[in-house]
């Protein structure tokens, strides 16, 4: 099992930016520490609060919780994985 998230430098508020590949949207979603709380695991990450991407664009919205390396997609997501929980793909396996 490889790392699920990847460090991507400094975030917009000066914290550390991390990103994971979203299998629903087919691109990376960042989260910033300490803006989000994170358990420190690259292989089984948990962070809070929920992650809301494209909040004001319903046709591209992705809303999820990440717990123990799994993404719980909420029902307000636009893509086919809404309402499902799936593993975060390993960072190395994504293009």
VMD Tcl script that draws the C-alpha trace (Angstrom):
set ca {
  {0.00 0.00 0.00}
  {1.40 3.38 -0.99}
  {0.79 6.88 0.25}
  {-2.72 8.21 -0.34}
  {-1.83 11.89 -0.03}
  {1.06 14.02 -1.21}
  {2.53 17.21 0.24}
  {2.21 20.14 -2.17}
  {3.94 23.04 -0.41}
  {2.49 26.03 1.39}
  {-1.25 26.64 1.38}
  {-3.11 29.93 0.98}
  {-3.17 30.64 4.74}
  {0.47 29.69 5.32}
  {-0.04 26.09 6.45}
  {1.10 22.95 4.65}
  {-0.95 21.91 1.62}
  {-1.64 18.22 0.97}
  {-3.57 16.72 -1.92}
  {-5.30 13.43 -2.69}
  {-6.72 12.13 -5.97}
  {-10.52 12.20 -6.04}
  {-11.83 9.22 -8.03}
  {-15.19 10.99 -8.46}
  {-13.89 14.25 -9.92}
  {-10.81 12.64 -11.50}
  {-8.42 15.33 -10.16}
  {-6.67 16.27 -6.94}
  {-8.35 17.90 -3.96}
  {-6.15 19.86 -1.54}
  {-6.50 20.35 2.19}
  {-4.38 22.61 4.37}
  {-2.97 21.81 7.80}
  {-3.60 23.31 10.35}
  {-6.75 24.74 8.71}
  {-8.05 21.14 8.70}
  {-7.22 18.74 11.49}
  {-5.31 15.70 10.25}
  {-4.19 12.48 11.91}
  {-0.75 12.72 10.23}
  {-1.09 9.47 8.26}
  {-0.12 9.39 4.58}
  {-1.57 5.88 4.19}
  {-4.82 6.10 6.18}
  {-5.54 9.83 6.42}
  {-8.39 11.27 8.43}
  {-9.06 14.97 8.33}
  {-11.85 17.27 9.45}
  {-14.04 19.13 8.78}
  {-15.60 17.92 5.54}
  {-14.03 18.99 2.26}
  {-16.30 21.00 -0.04}
  {-14.91 21.62 -3.53}
  {-16.66 23.99 -5.97}
  {-19.18 25.01 -3.33}
  {-20.95 27.59 -5.50}
  {-21.03 25.51 -8.69}
  {-23.54 22.68 -8.09}
  {-22.79 20.95 -11.41}
  {-19.15 20.48 -10.24}
  {-19.59 20.26 -6.45}
  {-17.77 17.54 -4.52}
  {-18.42 17.22 -0.79}
  {-16.83 14.52 1.34}
  {-15.41 13.33 4.63}
  {-12.08 11.49 4.66}
  {-11.69 8.88 7.40}
  {-9.01 6.19 7.69}
  {-8.05 6.49 4.01}
  {-11.62 6.28 2.75}
  {-13.68 9.02 1.10}
  {-17.33 9.27 2.10}
  {-18.99 11.21 -0.71}
  {-22.05 13.11 0.45}
  {-25.30 13.31 -1.49}
  {-24.67 16.84 -2.79}
  {-21.80 15.67 -5.05}
  {-22.32 15.96 -8.81}
  {-20.56 12.72 -9.80}
  {-21.54 9.05 -9.88}
  {-19.84 8.29 -6.54}
  {-22.22 10.49 -4.51}
  {-23.58 8.64 -1.50}
  {-20.77 6.05 -1.66}
  {-17.62 5.42 0.39}
  {-14.45 4.40 -1.48}
  {-10.74 4.01 -0.79}
  {-8.47 6.92 -1.70}
  {-6.31 5.62 -4.56}
  {-2.58 5.38 -3.90}
  {-0.85 8.56 -5.05}
  {1.65 6.57 -7.14}
  {-1.09 4.81 -9.12}
  {-2.61 8.03 -10.47}
  {-1.49 9.76 -13.67}
}
mol new
graphics top color blue
foreach p $ca { graphics top sphere $p radius 0.5 }
foreach p [lrange $ca 0 end-1] q [lrange $ca 1 end] { graphics top cylinder $p $q radius 0.2 }
display resetview
